[in-house]
Amino acid sequence: MGARGRSGPGLKVGVLGMLEVAVDGRPVPLTTGRLRTLLAVLAMSASETVSMERLAEAVWSDELPRNSRRSLQIYAARLRDALGRDWIGTRQEGLTLRADPGDVDALRFERILGRASGERGSPAERPLLQEAMALWRGRPFEGVTSRWLAEIQAPRLTERYLTALERRAELDILAGHAVDAVAELAEQVTRHPLRESLCLRLLVALDRCGRQAEALRWYGRIRAVITRELGVEPNRELRQAHADLLAARPLDLPGAAPVPARERWGHRPGQYGLNTSNLFGRPSR
């Protein structure tokens, strides 16, 4: 969220990275682990009541205290002391964070992605994707301990981020700006080498930049990870991309219209070989 997210009146909560909390532009430190977890869980349902049962499951997982309701009430009182009494609502059935969903970066991220989906194919789509992705500062819920957040919410948000990244890369490639997509694609493929749709877009972007030798090295590394971790070969699209690179055939995105030959980078058949000595290291740029 950073300084941009903390500015302005009201309560701001950032969970797309290290947990950040601010009230009226003033950072609020929360040093107790379960207090941070409670706030993060409430923030993911800002303005809605979260049941005591869901809160207890998220905060303690399988190690529930003898009286989880009473413990949650104590933590709610501590949150009121830290944030201000108006921000935490208590009902018989649960607790509510009285914040606008737009003031929680994860919820704002999903709202903007919804708008981008509605603008698919229009000039407004890419700026909306960029705005949504710019909210990320790191891994979701850093500094927060909760199995529910780690196993359900974080993977869901990460999946949406990667899908948005893939779509933004497609738009850049189709617009002739593949070079703008390469760095972040490479970073995310390093983190998610088993995500083959992401890997394919990296190979296409490198090919469009005239970096076919580098694309071949990346394929070697990706294949090594997939065969080691899953015991199978890469999917058909990745194998076809590899064959096209070796045969000096230009790569295309799945479902995209082929780029005319005169717009492609020229290369000779057999010009680029596979550098097997660099399969496990990060390819040079």
C-alpha positions in Angstrom: 0.0 0.0 0.0 2.8 2.4 0.8 2.5 6.1 1.6 -0.1 6.5 -1.2 -2.4 4.0 0.4 -2.1 5.5 3.9 -3.0 9.1 2.9 -6.4 10.5 3.4 -9.0 10.2 6.2 -10.5 7.0 7.5 -9.1 3.5 8.1 -6.8 2.0 5.5 -5.6 -1.6 5.6 -3.0 -3.1 3.4 -2.6 -6.9 3.2 -1.0 -7.2 -0.3 2.4 -7.4 1.4 3.4 -6.7 4.9 0.3 -5.8 7.0 -0.1 -2.0 7.1 -2.7 -0.1 9.0 -3.4 3.6 9.2 -6.1 5.8 10.6 -6.5 9.3 9.2 -3.0 9.0 7.6 -1.4 7.9 10.9 0.3 4.5 10.9 -1.0 2.2 13.6 1.4 -0.5 14.8 -0.1 -3.8 15.9 2.6 -5.9 17.6 0.5 -8.8 18.8 0.3 -11.6 16.2 -3.3 -12.7 16.8 -4.4 -9.0 16.8 -2.9 -8.7 13.4 -4.5 -11.8 12.2 -7.9 -10.7 13.5 -7.7 -7.4 11.7 -6.6 -9.0 8.5 -9.5 -11.5 8.5 -12.0 -8.7 9.3 -10.5 -6.6 6.6 -11.1 -9.2 3.9 -14.8 -8.8 4.7 -14.8 -5.1 5.4 -18.2 -3.6 6.3 -19.7 -7.2 6.7 -20.1 -9.2 9.9 -17.8 -12.1 10.2 -19.1 -14.9 12.4 -17.3 -15.8 15.6 -16.9 -19.4 14.3 -15.1 -18.2 11.2 -12.9 -15.8 13.1 -11.9 -18.4 15.7 -11.0 -20.8 12.8 -8.9 -18.2 11.1 -7.2 -16.9 14.2 -6.4 -20.2 16.0 -6.9 -23.0 13.3 -7.0 -26.3 15.3 -5.8 -24.9 18.6 -8.9 -23.2 19.8 -8.8 -21.7 23.3 -11.3 -23.0 25.8 -13.6 -19.9 25.3 -12.8 -18.6 21.9 -15.7 -16.1 21.9 -14.5 -14.5 25.1 -10.9 -14.4 23.7 -12.2 -12.7 20.5 -14.1 -10.2 22.5 -10.9 -9.3 24.3 -9.0 -8.9 21.0 -11.8 -6.8 19.6 -11.5 -4.5 22.6 -7.7 -4.2 22.0 -8.4 -3.4 18.4 -10.7 -0.6 19.4 -8.1 0.8 21.7 -5.6 0.8 18.8 -7.8 2.0 16.0 -10.5 3.9 17.7 -13.8 2.7 19.0 -15.8 3.5 15.9 -14.0 1.0 13.6 -14.9 -2.3 15.3 -18.6 -3.4 15.6 -19.7 -6.2 17.8 -22.9 -8.2 17.4 -24.1 -11.4 18.9 -23.2 -13.4 15.8 -19.8 -11.8 15.1 -17.5 -8.8 14.5 -17.5 -6.1 11.8 -14.7 -3.9 10.5 -16.5 -0.6 9.7 -14.3 0.3 6.8 -15.1 0.9 3.2 -14.1 -2.2 1.1 -12.2 0.3 -1.2 -9.9 1.1 1.7 -8.6 -2.4 1.9 -6.1 -2.9 -0.8 -7.0 -6.6 -1.6 -10.7 -5.7 -2.0 -9.8 -2.6 -4.1 -7.6 -4.9 -6.2 -10.5 -7.2 -6.9 -12.9 -4.3 -7.7 -10.5 -2.8 -10.2 -10.0 -6.2 -11.8 -13.8 -6.5 -12.2 -13.8 -3.1 -14.0 -10.9 -4.3 -16.2 -12.9 -7.4 -17.1 -15.8 -5.2 -18.2 -13.4 -3.2 -20.4 -11.8 -6.2 -22.0 -10.5 -5.3 -25.5 -11.0 -1.6 -24.9 -8.2 1.0 -24.4 -9.2 1.2 -20.7 -8.3 -2.4 -20.0 -4.6 -2.2 -19.6 -4.5 1.0 -17.4 -7.0 -0.8 -15.1 -4.9 -3.9 -14.9 -1.8 -1.7 -14.2 -3.7 0.1 -11.4 -4.8 -3.1 -9.8 -1.4 -4.8 -9.9 0.4 -1.6 -8.6 -1.3 -2.2 -5.2 0.9 -5.3 -4.6 3.9 -4.8 -2.4 4.9 -8.4 -1.8 3.2 -11.7 -0.8 -0.3 -11.4 0.6 -0.6 -11.3 4.4 3.1 -11.1 5.2 3.6 -10.8 8.9 0.2 -12.5 9.6 -0.1 -16.1 10.8 -3.3 -17.8 9.8 -3.8 -21.1 8.0 -7.1 -19.9 6.6 -5.5 -16.8 5.0 -2.4 -18.7 3.9 -4.2 -21.7 2.4 -7.3 -20.0 1.0 -7.1 -16.3 0.6 -3.4 -15.9 -0.4 -3.5 -18.5 -3.2 -6.8 -17.0 -4.5 -5.4 -13.5 -4.6 -2.1 -14.7 -6.1 -4.0 -16.5 -8.9 -5.9 -13.4 -9.7 -2.6 -11.4 -9.8 -0.9 -13.9 -12.1 -3.9 -14.0 -14.4 -3.9 -10.2 -14.6 -0.2 -10.2 -15.3 -0.7 -12.7 -18.1 -3.4 -10.6 -19.6 -1.3 -7.4 -19.4 1.6 -9.2 -21.0 -0.7 -10.3 -23.8 -1.8 -6.7 -24.4 1.8 -5.5 -24.4 2.9 -8.2 -26.8 0.0 -7.6 -29.2 0.7 -3.9 -29.1 4.3 -4.4 -30.1 5.7 -3.7 -26.6 6.9 -7.1 -25.7 10.0 -5.6 -24.1 7.8 -4.0 -21.4 6.6 -7.4 -20.3 9.8 -9.4 -20.2 11.2 -8.4 -16.8 8.1 -9.1 -14.7 7.3 -12.2 -16.6 10.8 -13.5 -15.9 10.5 -12.6 -12.2 7.2 -14.4 -11.8 8.3 -17.5 -13.9 11.2 -17.8 -11.5 8.7 -17.8 -8.6 6.1 -20.0 -10.4 7.9 -22.2 -12.9 5.1 -24.8 -12.9 2.6 -22.2 -14.2 2.9 -23.1 -17.9 0.6 -20.3 -19.2 3.0 -17.8 -17.6 6.0 -19.5 -19.0 4.6 -19.5 -22.5 4.1 -15.8 -22.4 7.7 -15.3 -21.3 8.9 -17.3 -24.3 6.7 -15.4 -26.7 7.8 -12.0 -25.3 11.4 -13.0 -25.6 10.9 -14.2 -29.2 9.2 -10.9 -30.1 12.2 -9.0 -28.7 14.6 -11.0 -30.9 16.0 -12.9 -27.8 15.4 -16.4 -29.1 18.6 -17.9 -27.5 17.5 -16.6 -24.1 14.0 -18.1 -24.7 15.6 -21.5 -25.4 17.6 -21.2 -22.1 14.4 -20.4 -20.2 12.6 -23.3 -21.8 15.4 -25.6 -20.7 15.2 -24.4 -17.1 11.3 -24.6 -17.1 11.4 -28.1 -18.5 13.9 -29.2 -15.9 11.7 -28.0 -13.1 8.5 -29.5 -14.5 10.0 -32.9 -15.1 11.7 -32.9 -11.7 8.7 -31.7 -9.7 5.8 -33.4 -11.7 7.5 -36.2 -13.5 6.0 -35.2 -16.9 7.0 -33.2 -19.9 5.8 -29.6 -20.4 2.4 -29.2 -21.9 1.7 -29.3 -25.6 1.8 -25.5 -26.1 5.2 -25.2 -24.4 6.7 -28.1 -26.3 5.4 -26.5 -29.6 7.0 -23.2 -28.6 10.3 -25.0 -28.1 10.0 -26.7 -31.4 9.2 -23.4 -33.1 12.2 -21.8 -31.5 14.5 -24.5 -32.7 13.1 -24.3 -36.2 13.3 -20.5 -36.2 9.6 -20.2 -36.5 8.1 -17.2 -34.8 6.0 -17.8 -31.7 2.4 -16.6 -31.3 0.1 -16.3 -28.3 -2.7 -18.9 -28.1 -5.7 -17.6 -29.9 -4.0 -14.5 -31.2 -3.8 -13.7 -34.9 -0.4 -14.4 -36.3 1.9 -11.4 -36.7 2.8 -10.7 -40.4 6.3 -12.0 -41.3 7.6 -8.5 -42.1 7.0 -7.4 -38.5 9.0 -10.3 -37.0 12.6 -10.5 -36.0 14.5 -12.4 -38.6 16.7 -15.3 -37.7 18.3 -18.2 -39.6 17.1 -21.8 -39.1 19.4 -23.6 -36.7 21.0 -20.3 -35.5 20.2 -20.9 -31.8 21.1 -24.0 -29.9 20.1 -25.1 -26.4 22.7 -24.2 -23.8 22.4 -27.2 -21.5 24.9 -25.8 -19.1 22.4 -23.1 -18.0 19.3 -25.2 -17.4 19.1 -24.5 -13.6 20.5 -21.1 -13.4 18.8 -17.8 -14.1 19.2 -17.0 -17.8 21.3 -14.1 -18.6 19.5 -10.9 -19.9 
